[in-house]
Amino acid sequence: MKYIKEYKDGDRIFDIYFCKFKSSAVTKNGKSYDNVIIQDKTGTLDAKIWDPNNAGIADFDAMDYIEVYGDITSFNGALQVNVKRVRRCEEGEYDEQEYMPVSSRNLDEMYAELLALIDSIENTYLKTLLQKFFVEDQAFAQRFRKASAAKTVHHGFIGGLLEHTLGVAKLCDFYCKQYPVLNRDLLLTAAICHDMGKTKEISPFPANDYTNEGQFLGHIVMGSEMLGAKIREIPNFPSILAMELQHCILAHHGEYEFGSPKKPAIIEAVALCYADNTDAKMETFKELLESTKETGWLGYNKFFESNLAVSRME
């Protein structure tokens, strides 16, 4: 198959893709058309069906696999498909692994790295807590390994939560070497657990969308609740340690307007906030660079609130 990232303006498309989104709309002239987003493991592509009643357009819905025939055009600097024909595909015609975005890193290797960090924790209570989640609770471990870290923005792919968590934990491990005042056991435990609520906030692929729990509560609150429930299973877990750990989770977005119900009050919470923000922004910029063929200035980006450019310009 030809992957989405390989297309350019003027190409013809004729292959099977996953339909991530479909909706009906009306032009200014009152003519009906369909907005569609198709997807493979390399990315997504907007598509327009300007004549939905065409005999060549078969019935299909979001979450279906469809064979698409059409022309690639450029509109406002972005590629899209002018769809001529669509056929809904049956199971067996496609390999699902070709259509879901997945981490470029090996999931088993990343999880082994995470377990090694857990094994390095010296505090008995914190190590026991981590093992209850990541070693003993196999259902949680499997969800965590395959979950994405976001619907969009950064690490929005299978294994994204694991990759992001490992990145944050390794940054925190470095901080502990650079700033010995930090409590390594507390900070690394908080880093490993900081986004565990996303296993409940965002549904698995192919949907990768916010759940009801995610909409009502959010991953920060749910992550703190998950920790509290497991902590209560551990006899004599120190209450102040439990509060410090949950505080790190509740404060890791740093500001109220970014979703944190608390601002960082201990140095470990400050370190976690910066590590989380660093890993998220570096991945966001990396994904932006990977998705563009442009050089020089890329234009204004609302996430960074700045005009961005490709470095090493001639």
HUZISUL-V739829 format. One record per pair of residues at least 24 apart in sequence whose ideal C-beta (glycine too) atoms are under 7 Angstrom apart, sorted by the first residue. I is the first residue (numbers start at 1). J is the second residue. Records with the same first field share a line. If there is no record, write none. Layout:
I->J, J
This chain:
1->98
3->40, 42
4->40, 42, 43, 44, 45
5->42, 43
7->72, 79
8->72
9->72, 73, 74, 79
10->72
11->72
12->71
13->68, 69, 70, 72, 81
14->69
15->67, 68
16->65, 66, 67, 89, 93, 94
17->66, 68, 99
18->65, 99, 206
19->60, 62, 63, 64, 66
20->44, 62
21->62
22->61, 62
38->68
39->99
40->98, 99
41->98, 99, 100, 101, 102
43->291
45->79, 80, 81
46->78, 80
47->80, 81, 83
48->80, 82, 83
49->83
56->84, 85
57->85, 86
58->86, 87, 88
59->88
60->86, 88
63->206
64->88
65->89, 94
100->158, 205, 206
101->156, 157, 158
102->157, 158, 159
103->157, 158, 159, 160, 163
105->163
107->145, 159, 162
110->162, 163, 166
111->145, 162
113->166
114->162, 165, 166, 192
117->169, 188, 192
118->192
121->185, 188, 189
122->185
123->185
125->234, 237, 238, 241
126->185, 189
128->234
129->189, 230, 231, 234
130->189, 192
132->230, 233
133->196, 230
140->199
143->199
144->196, 199
146->204
147->198, 199, 202, 204
148->202, 208
149->195, 198
151->202, 208, 209, 210
153->284, 303
154->280, 283, 284, 287
155->283
156->208
158->205
161->195, 198
164->195, 279
165->192, 195
167->279
168->194, 275, 276, 279
171->275, 278, 279
172->271, 272, 275
175->271, 275
181->267
182->267, 268, 271
183->268
186->244, 245, 268
187->268, 271, 272
189->245
190->245, 248, 249, 268, 272
191->272, 275
193->223, 227, 249
194->223, 249, 252, 272, 276
195->219, 223
196->223, 226
197->222, 223, 226
218->259
220->249, 250, 253, 259, 260, 261
223->249
224->249, 250
248->272
252->276
